[in-house]
Amino acid sequence: MARLRFEIKGDPNSVSLETYSQATLQVMGILRELDTAISRRSTGTLNWYISRLHNNGTLLLEVLSKQRQLKRQTAVPADVSAEVAASFITGLDNIEHHGTSPPYLTDSGMRKVKGMVSLIHKNGAKGFVASAPDVKKSVDVSERSSKTIDELLPVKTEAVGSVEGRLEAISIHGSKKFVIYHSVSNKAVNCLFDQQRIMDKVLLTLGGRVVVFGEVFSNAKGEPVRVAVSDFDLIDVAGRLPSVSEIAGSDPNFTGSLSTEEYIRSIRRG
């Protein structure tokens, strides 16, 4: 169980109902995506309930998490509510103060943050404050975040390379893709593919740590946004990179003019 507070700065008599409802709707969408990523369950594990509404010069909404009863549940899932609440604050802080992408959010989740911060200076909202009292974290969100997201979402560079992370969600609606969470930043990276052999490997390695090869599209901060996948390999628990024979067996021409040893070193640097 975790508490999360979301405050709309501004005169309550000037904040429109539409602004309030749109802001809280985006917050709910962000929490749902964080829950899905952290719990590793496609439907998430948490419901959020209003525990307090307060008007003291600003509009404050406090919500409380409760674990959802899952269908066909064989074991009680771990309570990820504290991590979800902390990640919500950390993610907004990353955008507001560090100019970097938040952990766990896909580009869809980033657009929800964009939708929230775009309400600032409209219909009475002067900014937002989010806090998680149980983990003693808070962040003051300004229109600066909107400008940062405009830098983080678009692709600015592309190059052949690799991205390492934990392979999670799969989607076959429209373009086939899976999502990995970057091994260092936990940033969600969309990995697009069209070959059945890739799908077969995804199904076998779901939940594992992988290194994905292909055309890597990065934002203005140099963060990978998506990958056009040519192949990928599972990394074992000790963090082993693919062997020489594994890389050669996947695509003999993939390393180009580099030797396999040089290519592996380039992966480590990437």
C-alpha positions, -999 to 999 in steps of 0.1 A, spaced: 0 0 0 13 35 -9 0 70 -8 5 95 -36 -4 132 -35 -10 153 -66 -15 190 -62 -26 215 -88 -11 249 -81 -34 278 -87 -65 295 -74 -91 267 -70 -118 291 -82 -99 295 -115 -90 259 -123 -115 245 -147 -131 211 -142 -117 200 -175 -82 208 -165 -86 189 -132 -101 159 -149 -75 158 -177 -46 161 -153 -59 133 -130 -66 111 -161 -30 114 -173 -17 107 -138 -38 75 -137 -25 64 -171 11 70 -160 6 50 -128 -10 21 -147 20 19 -171 45 20 -142 25 -7 -125 26 -29 -156 63 -25 -160 74 -30 -124 50 -58 -116 57 -75 -150 20 -82 -154 2 -70 -185 -28 -58 -165 -9 -45 -135 -16 -53 -99 -29 -21 -83 -60 0 -80 -59 35 -67 -86 50 -44 -92 86 -33 -83 90 3 -84 128 6 -95 159 -13 -82 192 0 -85 228 -8 -61 251 9 -52 276 -17 -45 248 -41 -63 216 -52 -48 185 -36 -57 150 -44 -44 121 -23 -48 85 -35 -41 52 -18 -31 20 -36 -46 -14 -30 -36 -47 -46 -61 -59 -71 -75 -95 -69 -62 -111 -100 -81 -138 -119 -67 -173 -118 -42 -161 -92 -20 -189 -80 1 -167 -56 -2 -133 -42 19 -109 -63 45 -88 -47 33 -54 -35 50 -30 -60 30 1 -48 59 18 -31 81 14 -61 54 26 -84 49 57 -63 86 64 -60 91 58 -98 63 83 -105 81 110 -86 116 100 -99 103 101 -135 89 136 -132 121 147 -114 142 133 -142 123 153 -168 120 185 -147 155 188 -133 178 164 -152 165 165 -188 164 127 -190 138 101 -197 119 86 -168 123 49 -159 98 24 -173 77 47 -194 73 40 -231 67 68 -256 30 64 -249 36 70 -212 58 100 -221 30 115 -241 8 111 -210 33 132 -191 33 157 -220 -5 158 -218 -4 166 -181 23 193 -182 7 209 -213 -21 220 -190 1 244 -171 -9 280 -176 -42 269 -190 -76 274 -173 -60 284 -139 -33 257 -135 1 272 -126 20 240 -121 19 207 -103 34 192 -72 36 154 -68 48 137 -36 50 102 -21 49 107 17 58 71 25 91 73 6 97 110 14 99 121 -23 84 151 -40 88 171 -72 75 205 -84 66 203 -120 67 234 -143 63 241 -180 100 234 -183 91 197 -184 70 202 -216 101 216 -234 122 187 -221 97 161 -234 98 178 -268 135 170 -268 132 134 -255 104 121 -278 116 128 -313 143 108 -330 174 128 -338 201 102 -348 202 67 -361 230 42 -363 237 5 -363 243 -6 -327 228 -25 -298 208 -19 -266 209 -41 -236 180 -46 -211 152 -68 -198 127 -80 -224 91 -76 -213 59 -67 -232 51 -80 -266 26 -64 -290 13 -78 -324 -13 -51 -330 -1 -32 -360 37 -33 -362 51 -62 -342 72 -50 -313 86 -59 -279 98 -36 -251 130 -38 -233 139 -18 -202 174 -4 -205 199 -22 -182 213 11 -168 184 36 -168 153 13 -170 141 35 -198 116 17 -220 128 11 -255 105 -1 -283 120 -29 -305 103 -33 -339 106 -64 -360 88 -83 -388 105 -117 -389 88 -148 -374 121 -161 -361 124 -130 -340 89 -136 -326 99 -172 -318 129 -160 -299 109 -133 -280 85 -159 -267 114 -181 -255 133 -153 -237 104 -131 -223 114 -117 -190 151 -123 -196 180 -99 -200 189 -95 -237 212 -75 -261 193 -63 -291 211 -56 -324 199 -34 -352 193 2 -363 191 22 -331 171 55 -332 181 79 -304 168 112 -291 186 146 -287 200 133 -254 215 102 -270 190 79 -253 177 50 -274 141 55 -284 135 25 -306 154 -3 -324 147 -18 -358 157 -53 -348 179 -75 -369 185 -100 -341 190 -103 -304 205 -127 -279 199 -137 -243 225 -128 -217 229 -152 -188 227 -143 -151 263 -134 -150 258 -108 -177 276 -128 -205 276 -113 -239 269 -135 -269 298 -157 -279 317 -153 -312 299 -183 -327 265 -170 -316 270 -136 -333 284 -152 -364 256 -177 -365 230 -150 -362 243 -129 -392 278 -134 -405 278 -100 -421 264 -81 -392 297 -68 -378 306 -52 -411 343 -44 -414 349 -49 -376 363 -81 -362 340 -99 -338 362 -90 -309 361 -53 -319 323 -55 -324 318 -70 -289 339 -42 -274 318 -17 -293 287 -33 -277 301 -29 -242 308 8 -249 273 13 -263 
